[in-house]
Amino acid sequence: MLDIFDMYHSWWFRLLMVALALNIIACSVHRLSTTWNIIFNTHPSYNTARFKKLSGNIEFTDNRSPDELIKIYGSIIAKRFGTQKIDKSGNGYFIFAEKFRWTRLGAYIVHLSIMLLLTGSLIGSLLGFEGYVNIPEGETVNKIRLRNSRQIYPLDFEIRCDDFKISFYDSGTPKEYRSSLTIIENQKPVLKRDIIVNDPLRYRGINIYQSGYGKMSAEKKPVVDIKSKKIVLNITNHRTGMTYTKELLIGEAIALPEGRGRFLIKEFLPSAIFGGQNIGSALIGILTGKGSDPKKVLLPLRFPDFDKMRNGHFVFYTANTDSLLMTSESDMANRYYTGLQVTKDPGVWVVYTGFVMMMIGCFVSFFMSHQQILIEIHQTGGETRVLVAGTANKNKTGMNLRLQKLSRILARQSYKQH
């Protein structure tokens, strides 16, 4: 009833996500009107007394009149700030300017990104699925079993496993397993693709991942007794690449080329074990070299290059592997099956959009700020006093550094005019 073993699809988890979404909306709406009025105010106002009380204000004097300075400073401020307002005061001027009002929306961008993440999660939870299926080589399925459930989920198309291949490390552990899959719709193949672990097939919003493999249990008897089948053996010199071809039966010994001793196919194993893994049907050979003890040689029918790992003088290959596989009980009775994970998450792009928006929102919130400056040009006696003041809703220290730079630019312009 509580879906403890499938939490992300449980009713109470969905309820918690909805409650969190409502909480975020309520918190955002509570202060949105104030922020909105600041950002889209077409007639900005300023409090000169507040600016004059700020720490970090900078003052300098100039010998020219306020009317001359307002022309110089006005063009400089207009290039650096988007919004500028010039007011006449008794015997001088005030220049008020600001930029990056919209950065106050940074927190709301983050809130919206969280809403998208929650929405995408809900969409995936309600409309998506995750299941598994095992498909024997050569067979087709159109249903999967859902995760953490015995429920069968029908697909709108069929999946056929055309082939399954596996390779091993020298230790015998699986190196790679690859499934050749065909998507069939309306009895016609529409897509063919090989998949490996972490490289899925995607079709109509459904992802098909390689997740496992195994051997089928015995079902059929061999058509022909493999002991009566001629084995064609290619024997390649490891150093020169020279290849010799020999034919022999199980239990028959042959002389090796170049006077290197004898080789005997001792037996056939329907299921050979190497490194703790079942590698399928295999031939067991005995290699007897001159002046050396007999050595066991393992020749798996499904892995013709297997003997390369032995690093001997000769490398043994079974040239008629396909024919042997068709007549071996192992191949007919113990086929491989591929294990697939089949998932669908229609909300994934909503989640990705939320992640991108969260990165943008965090950057705006932490690294950008709404900046305001006030420049007072006031004539006192025979000189003009200039006051540069400014503030920002974040990073006050950074704003003070920008004020110092702006003051140097204004003072330098005054110096150049002299």
N, C-alpha and C positions, 0 to 999 in steps of 0.2 A: 504493500500500500504506500510506503514511503519512498520506494525506488532507491534504496540505499546503495545498490550496486550499479546504478545507472544515474548518478547524481545530475549530470548535465542535461538529462532529458526528464528529470522529475518535475512534478507540478510545483513543489515548494521552491525549487531553485529558480524556475521561471517566475514565480511570484516575487521572489527576492529581487530579481533583475528589474521587474516592472516597478517595484517599490523604490529601488535606487534611482531609476529613470525619473520617476515623479519627484523625488527629493531634489535631484539636480535641476529639473525644470523650475521647481518652486524657488530654489536659491538663486537661479539666474534671473528669473522674472522680477524678483524682489528689488534688485538694484539696476535692472536694465534701463528703466526710464531715465534715471539720473545720468547714466553713462551715455545714453542716446542723445540727451539734450546737450551734453558737453561736446560730443563728436559733431553733431549736425547743427550747431548754433551758427546762424548766419550773421549775427550781430554780437561778436564776442566783446566782453567787458573785462576790465582789470581794476585791481585795487592798488593804487600807487603806494599807499602806506604799507601794505603787506610786502610788496617787493623791496621797499627800502629797509625793512627789518631783516631781510634774509642775510645769512652769513655768506661770505664769499663775494660780496659786491666789490666792484672795482671802479675807481674814480681817477680821472686825469683832466687836465685843463688844456684849452686851446685859445689862441689869440683872435680867431675869427668869430664872426657873429653866428648865432644859431641858424639864421637863414642860409648862410653858406654851408654850414655843416649838415643841415638836414638834407640837402641835395646829394651830398657825398654819401652819407650814412644810409639814406633811403635806398639807393641802388644796391649797396652792399648787402643790406638785410633782405631785400627782395630776392636776391639770388640764392640766399641760404635758408629762407623760410617760406612756406607756402602761403601763410596768411599774415598780412601786415596792416596795421592801423596807425595812422599818424594823427595826433591831436595837438592843437595849439594850446599852450598854457600862457599865463601872463607875459613873461618875457623869455619864452623858450618853447620847446616842443617835447612831446612824448612819442616814442616809437614803440608800439607793442606788436610783437610777432610770435608766432607759434607754429609748430609742425608736429607731425605724427600723432594727431588726435586719435586716429583710427587704432593705434596700438592699444588703447584701453579695451579693445575688443579681444585681446589675446586670451584672457581668462574664459571668455564666452566661446572662443574657438576650441579651447581645450574641453569645455563642457559639451559642446556639440560633438567633438570627436568621441567622447565617452558615450554619448547617446548613440552614435553610429556603431560603436563596438557592441553595446548592449543590444541594439536592434539587429545587427548582423548575427549575434549569438542566438537571439530568439528565432530568427528566420531559419538558421541552421538546425536549431533544436526542434522546431515544429515541422519543417518541410524537408530536412535532410535525413540521411540514414547512414549507417555503417554496418557492413556485413561481410561474411566470408563464404568462400566456396572452393571446393576441390574438384578439379577437372582432369580426368585421365587423358593421356595423349590420344588424340584422334576423336575425342568425344566433345559434345556440345551441351551447354546448359543455358537456361533462361530464368533461373531462380537462384536466390542466395538466402542464407540464413542470417538473420539480424544478430548483431552483437548483444551479448547478455540477454538473449531471448531465444526461445525455440520457434519463434515466428518465421515463416517462410515469406520472402518478399519477391514478387514477380518482377522481372525486367521487361522493358519494351523491346528488347532485342536479344539476340543469342550470342554467347561467347564460345568459340571453339578453340581448343588447344591443339594446334597442328603438330607441335614438336616441343620437347623439353630437353635441354642440354645442361649438363653440370660439369664443372672442372674443379680440380682439387689442388691444394698446396702439397708440397713434398711431405708434410706431416700427415696428410690424409684428410685434413679438415676442408670443407667446401670453400672454394675460392670464388666461384660465381655460378649462379644458376639462372638460366635464361629461358623464358617461355615465348614461343611463337604463337601469337593469338590472332584470330580473325573475328571481326564483328560482323554478324549476319543479321540483316533486316529484310523482312518480306522474302525470305529464302534466297537472298542475294548477298554475297560478300560486299561490304561497304568500306571496310578498313582492315588492313593487315599491319601488324607491328610486333617487333620483339620487345619484351620488357625485362628489366633486371631490377634488383633492389634499388629503391629511391629514384627510379626512372619510369614513372607510370604511363599507362595509356589513358588518354582523356577522350571521352566521347559523350556529346550531348550533356555536358555538365557532370558526368559521372567519371570518377577516377578509379582506375584498376591498377592496384599495386601488386608486385611480386612479394609474397610474404612467407612462403614455405614450399615444401615439396615432400614427396614420400613415394613408397612402393606399393603397388596394388597387390592384393592377395591373389593366390593361385586360382585361376578360373578355367584355363584351357590346357589341354595336353599337347605336347609337341607333335608336329605333323610327321617329322622324320627323326630317327634316333641320331643324335649328333655324333655318336661314337663311330658311325659308319660313314661320316661325312669327311671328305678330303679337306685338309687344312692347307691353305696356300700361305706360306710364310716368306715374307721379305726380310732378308738379313742384310743390314747396312753397316759398313765399316764406319765407326764413329769419327775417325780422323780423315779418311780419304773420301768418304761419301759413296764409295763403290757399293752397289746393291746386288745381292744374289737372291734368287727365288728358288724355294724348295717346296715340295708337296709331301705331306705325311699324314698318318692317322694317329688318333689318340693311342698311346702305348707304343708307338713306333719311334725309334731313334735314328737320327741322320748324322752324317759326318759334316762338321762345319767347314766352310771355305777357309782357304789359306792355312789349312792344317791346324786349326785352333781348337780341336777337340770334338766333342759330340753334343748333340742337343736332343732331348726327349720330351715329347708332350706326354706328361704323366697322367693328367686327368682333367675333367671338365667340372667346374663348380657352378651350379645354378645361381648361387648367391655368395659372392666372395666378400670378405671383410678386409678392409685396409684402413689402418689408423682408427679403428672403432666405427667406421662407416661402411654401410652396405653399398658396394660399387657395382652390383649386378653380376651377370654371368661373366665367367673368366676361365681362361685356360691356365693350367699350372705346368710350367716347363722345368726341366732339370738340365742345367748347363754344366758340363764336365770338361774343364780345360786341361791341357797337358801339365802335369805336375801340380795340380791344384785340387782342392776339395770340391765336390759337387755344390752348385749354388741353385737356389730356388728362384725361378723367374715367373712373375705374375703378369698375365696378359689379359686385361679386361677387354671384352668385346666392344663395349661402348666407348672406350678411350684408347684408340689405336696408338697414340703417341706416349702411352703410359711408361713404356720401358726406357724412355730417354732419361728418366730420373735416376736409373740405376748407374748411369755413366760408365758402362762397360766398353770393352773393345768393339763388340757388336751390339746393335740395337735391333730388337725383334719386333716385327709388325705382322699382324694378320691381314693379308691382302683381301680375303673374301669375307670381311666382317659382316656385311649386310646379309649374305647368304647364311652365315652361321647364326646370326640373330634370328632370322626367319624360322630356323629349325630348332632353336634352343628353347627349352621349357621356360627358362628364365625370362626371355623376352616376351613369349606369348602369355605367360602366366603372371609375371611380375612387372608390369609396365609401371613407369613413373606417373605420378599425377602432380599437377602444379597447384599450389595453394595460393589463392588470390584474396586480397582485401579489396572490397568494392565499397566506395564511399561517394556520397553526394552532399555538398554543402552549398546551397544557393545563396547563403549570406556571406560567403567568403570575400566577395569584392566589396561589400559594404564594410566588412571588418578592415580590409586593406585601406579603403578610403579613410576610415577612422584613424588608423595608424599614421597615415600621411598628415592628416589634419592635426593630430596630436603633436607631431614633431614641429609643424609650422606654428601651432599655438604656443608651445613651450618656448620656441625661439623668440617669438614676439613678446611673450610675457616676461622672459628673463633677460633678454638682450636689447630690447627696444623700449623707448619711453616717450611719453607726451611731454614736449619741451616748450617752455614759454620764456620769453625775455622781454625786458623793459629797458629802454634807453632814454634817459632824461638828459636833454640838452638845455641848460639853464644859464643865462647870462648874469654874472655877478661882478659889478664894477667894470673894470676894463678887460675882463677875460670871460671865457665861456667854460663852465664846468660840465663835464660829461660823466654820467653815472651809468654803469652797465650792470644790470641785475638779472638774474634768471633762476628758474626752478624747473624741476621735472618730477613726475609722479613716481619715478624709480631712479636708482643710481645717482644720488645727489653728488657724490664725489666726481663721477664722470661729467656731470653737468658743470661743476665748478671748473674743471679743466677746459671744457669747451668755452666757458665764459672768458677765461684767461686768454685763450687763443683768439677769440673774437675781439677782445679789448686790444690785443697787440696789433691786429689787422686795422682796427679803426684808428689807433694812435699812429700807426705807420702811414696811413693815408693822410692824416693831418700833417705829418712831418713832410711828406712828399709835396703837399700843396705849398708849404712854406719854401 
